[in-house]
Amino acid sequence: MVILDVMDTVRVSCLVVAFMGLCWNLKSQTAVALRIDHKVGQSEVASPLTVVTPSGESVEVDRLEYYLSTFTLIHDGGQETPIPMAYVLADGFTDELHPLGSVSGVQNVESLKFHVGIDPDNNHADPAAWPADHPLAPQVPSMHWGWAAGYRFVALEGGTVDGNLEIHALGDDNHFPGATEVAAFIENGVLVLDVEADFMGFFHLLTVGSGLINHGEDEEAVLVCNNLADRVFRAPGAADVSVLYGDVLDIALVPIEQGAELSFGAPCPAGTRVELLDILGRTVQEWDVAQGLGRLRLTDVRPGAFLISVQTAKGRTTRRWIQG
């Protein structure tokens, strides 16, 4: 038989409490991922891609890759939660989900802060030291210029009528901060941050009609990195409401003060129920809608990203809604 004195009992109790706290903390962690939908204005990207820049120059783009790092999630009334050691290598011709890490205590996401390129502490490290599937591992084509110069923050390549276009932007000084609004939703247990990235933003104030080659840290390289920080990203969709899934009832929203008016495409059948959910799928408000009703006012809704779910006997329609 093991006999514990008072101090041993206290120590064991403390260990139990600490272990329970660790388990709770691990349980409350939510995985976060960034999904980038590349566009040309409001149009989908096609390959090969020919664009007319804001300067009126025709450019064919066949490569666009760029790095993002140093992410901070802005949520719940301006709270800031860093996502450490998160790196994204984005390809302008591939829309994919980029894992960022995990956070806790996040209910309502407002925006995302980031930096262009790679932080100076890791910009000059050995790419071979990273796992093969990590964004900072060696890439084909290469995104690493060399230990002294570091990674290519942006690789923009193509051609014009009069010459080649090749910008490889480098340099710790071009690790510019940026921010973007996002649409945030829980999908399969992951907090997904949706953004759109507009190709045209890279060409703001950029003149390429006669061809341009810049491999370095100055002039056009600085401009392209600044554009990536300030001109490329936006919240998805031109409208405030987008379809998530379902087509049982067509629904639309008209913004009103502190909310919106929900309009149904047909009179509601008996038993219609409307739920307003946060990004974690938790009910914020709910309403039982009378049979034959065509409209419903949603009031006293704080700014943020939500799901609107309409349930009838035939099924469910769910839409995303960004309340400004």
Residue pairs with C-beta under 8 A, 6 or more apart in sequence:
4 12
25 104
28 104
28 105
29 102
29 103
29 104
30 102
30 103
30 104
30 106
30 186
30 189
30 190
30 191
30 280
31 99
31 101
31 102
31 189
31 190
31 191
32 73
32 83
32 99
32 100
32 101
32 102
32 103
32 190
32 191
32 192
32 193
33 97
33 98
33 99
33 100
33 190
33 191
33 192
33 193
34 68
34 71
34 88
34 97
34 98
34 100
34 112
34 192
34 193
34 195
35 95
35 96
35 97
35 98
35 192
35 193
35 194
35 195
36 88
36 90
36 95
36 96
36 98
36 195
36 196
36 197
37 95
37 194
37 195
37 196
37 197
37 236
38 45
38 92
38 93
38 95
38 196
38 197
38 198
38 199
39 45
39 196
39 197
39 198
39 199
40 49
40 51
40 198
40 199
40 200
41 198
41 200
42 238
45 92
45 93
45 199
47 62
47 93
48 60
48 61
48 62
49 60
49 61
49 62
49 93
49 199
50 58
50 59
50 60
50 61
51 58
51 59
51 61
51 199
51 200
51 203
52 58
52 59
53 59
53 200
53 203
53 206
53 208
54 200
54 203
54 204
54 205
55 203
55 206
55 207
55 208
55 209
57 160
57 207
57 208
57 209
58 160
58 161
59 158
59 159
59 160
59 165
59 203
59 208
60 158
60 159
60 160
61 92
61 156
61 157
61 158
61 165
61 199
62 157
62 158
62 159
63 92
63 141
63 155
63 156
63 157
63 158
64 91
64 92
64 93
64 154
64 155
64 156
64 157
64 199
64 202
65 89
65 90
65 91
65 92
65 139
65 143
65 152
65 154
65 155
66 89
66 90
66 92
66 116
66 117
66 153
66 154
66 155
66 228
67 87
67 88
67 89
67 90
67 116
67 117
67 118
67 135
67 143
67 151
67 152
67 153
67 154
68 87
68 88
68 90
68 114
68 115
68 116
68 117
69 86
69 87
69 88
69 114
69 115
69 117
69 118
69 119
69 122
69 175
70 113
70 114
70 115
70 119
70 175
70 177
71 82
71 83
71 86
71 100
71 112
71 113
71 114
72 80
72 81
72 82
72 83
72 112
72 113
72 114
73 80
73 81
73 82
73 83
73 103
73 106
73 109
73 112
73 113
73 193
74 80
74 109
74 110
74 111
74 112
74 113
74 179
75 81
75 106
75 107
75 108
75 109
75 110
76 105
76 106
76 107
76 108
76 110
77 108
78 110
80 113
81 103
81 105
81 106
83 100
83 101
83 103
84 101
85 101
86 100
86 101
87 118
87 134
87 135
87 136
88 98
88 100
88 135
89 98
89 135
89 136
89 139
89 143
90 98
90 197
92 197
92 199
97 192
98 135
100 193
103 191
106 191
106 279
107 278
107 279
107 280
107 282
108 278
108 279
108 302
108 304
108 305
109 182
109 184
109 191
109 193
109 279
109 304
109 305
110 181
110 303
110 304
111 179
111 180
111 181
111 182
112 179
112 180
112 182
112 193
112 195
113 177
113 178
113 179
114 177
114 178
114 179
114 180
115 175
115 176
115 177
115 178
115 229
116 153
116 154
116 174
116 175
116 176
116 177
116 178
116 225
116 228
116 229
117 123
117 151
117 153
117 154
117 169
117 171
117 174
117 175
117 176
117 225
118 136
118 150
118 151
118 153
118 175
119 175
120 172
120 175
122 136
123 150
123 151
123 172
123 175
124 147
124 148
124 150
125 136
125 147
126 147
127 136
127 137
127 138
127 144
127 151
128 137
128 138
130 136
130 137
131 137
136 151
138 144
141 155
142 152
143 151
143 152
143 155
144 150
144 151
144 152
145 151
145 152
145 168
145 170
145 215
149 170
149 171
149 217
150 170
150 171
150 172
151 170
152 168
152 169
152 170
153 169
153 170
153 171
153 174
153 175
153 225
153 228
154 167
154 168
154 169
154 202
154 221
154 224
154 225
154 228
155 167
155 168
155 169
156 165
156 166
156 167
156 169
156 202
156 224
157 164
157 165
157 166
157 167
158 164
158 165
159 165
159 211
160 208
160 209
160 210
160 211
161 209
162 209
162 210
162 211
163 210
163 211
163 212
164 211
164 212
164 213
165 208
165 211
165 212
165 213
166 212
166 213
166 214
166 215
167 212
167 213
167 214
167 215
167 220
167 221
167 224
168 214
168 215
168 216
168 221
169 214
169 216
169 217
169 220
169 221
169 222
169 224
169 225
170 215
170 216
170 217
170 221
171 216
171 217
171 221
173 217
173 222
174 217
174 221
174 222
174 225
176 225
176 226
176 228
176 229
177 229
178 228
178 229
178 230
178 233
180 195
180 233
180 234
180 235
181 195
181 234
181 235
181 322
182 193
182 194
182 195
182 235
182 305
183 193
183 194
183 195
183 235
183 236
183 237
183 242
183 305
183 320
183 322
184 191
184 192
184 193
184 194
184 279
184 305
185 191
185 192
185 194
185 244
185 279
185 305
185 307
185 320
186 192
186 279
186 280
186 281
191 279
191 280
194 235
194 236
195 233
195 234
195 235
195 236
196 233
196 234
196 235
196 236
196 237
197 232
197 233
198 231
198 232
198 233
198 234
201 227
201 228
201 231
201 232
201 233
202 224
202 227
202 228
202 231
202 232
203 227
204 223
204 227
204 231
205 223
205 227
206 220
206 223
206 224
206 227
212 220
214 220
214 221
235 322
236 242
240 253
240 255
240 260
240 321
240 322
240 323
240 324
241 251
241 252
241 253
241 308
241 319
241 320
241 321
242 319
242 320
243 319
243 320
244 307
244 318
244 319
244 320
245 317
245 318
246 315
246 316
246 317
246 318
247 317
248 310
248 312
248 314
248 315
248 316
248 317
249 264
249 265
249 266
249 268
249 272
249 310
249 312
249 317
250 264
250 265
250 266
250 317
251 262
251 263
251 264
251 265
251 308
251 310
251 317
251 319
252 262
252 263
252 265
253 260
253 261
253 262
253 263
253 298
253 308
253 321
254 260
254 261
254 263
255 324
256 297
256 299
258 299
258 300
258 301
259 297
259 298
259 299
259 300
259 301
259 323
260 297
260 298
260 301
260 321
260 323
261 295
261 296
261 297
261 298
262 274
262 295
262 296
262 297
262 298
262 308
263 294
263 295
264 293
264 294
264 295
264 296
264 310
266 294
267 291
267 292
267 293
267 294
268 289
268 290
268 291
268 292
268 293
268 294
268 312
269 291
269 312
269 313
269 314
270 291
270 313
271 291
271 312
271 313
272 288
272 289
272 291
272 293
272 310
272 311
272 312
273 286
273 287
273 288
273 289
273 310
273 311
273 312
274 286
274 287
274 289
274 296
274 308
274 309
274 310
274 311
275 283
275 285
275 286
275 287
275 308
275 309
275 311
276 283
276 284
276 285
276 286
276 298
276 301
276 306
276 307
276 308
277 283
277 284
277 306
277 307
277 308
277 309
278 284
278 304
278 306
278 307
279 304
279 305
279 306
279 307
281 307
284 301
284 306
285 298
285 301
287 296
289 296
298 308
301 323
302 323
303 323
303 324
304 322
304 323
305 320
305 321
305 322
305 323
306 320
306 321
306 322
306 323
307 318
307 319
307 320
307 321
308 318
308 319
308 320
308 321
309 316
309 317
309 318
310 316
310 317
310 318
